[in-house]
């Protein structure tokens, strides 16, 4: 089957890399790896070489999204599918693949103009088990579900986004028509899945950036609570209070990270149900913290 199998990695441009060192390790509990280049950090949460690459720049946004296919045959088939569909796609050189820590990579953009890297063969370091940056009750839940999910803003119609990601093998559709404070019409949100994680990519989240939020899932509920306590102690703005989503049924909360978009920490998400349905509100909680949303989620 030629389809994306998981959200493999993301590269994020960050203006304050020192603040991210502290946030990633002491708040999120990720392992921060410092390569020779002082403008780069690798963030680990499992055996992979990295799941997040931070690059020092002024964008404070997602620079590229790494989507995995199973192997070399699927990689070639995906390249043919995209080329036949008229998508502008370029297979990277051996040096480019090496820089991405994968066997092969191709470069393209989605209909929003967001850069995508489709790859196979990530570097997996079984000699380097995940070493959290601070105490954790358990690890991060990544296997068979990618490293998490990401909600992005959109600049084109849902139809165009749906058609493109269907080509990549993702499935899903509109799952929320959600009233958001200070936004006049209910906000429609599209959720797409490709594995046992209920959604891997989502579109329509209000943001001045490409990215609205990025979610990591812990293996134990206690780690959501621990992260919440650490966020409160550090004085980091909570954007959405703890609660349970209607679609993935994840128990989670959202905080503002040093790049000004949201990080979500969750536990207990379900798998896709295989049939479409939509929601107007979450199961419980998830109250927005209005004063912390102003200027990036709602008008200042
Ligand atoms: Fe989320």
Boltz pocket constraint, residues with backbone or C-beta under 6 A from the ligand:
constraints:
  - pocket:
      binder: B
      contacts: [[A, 149], [A, 151], [A, 213], [A, 215], [A, 264]]
      max_distance: 6.0
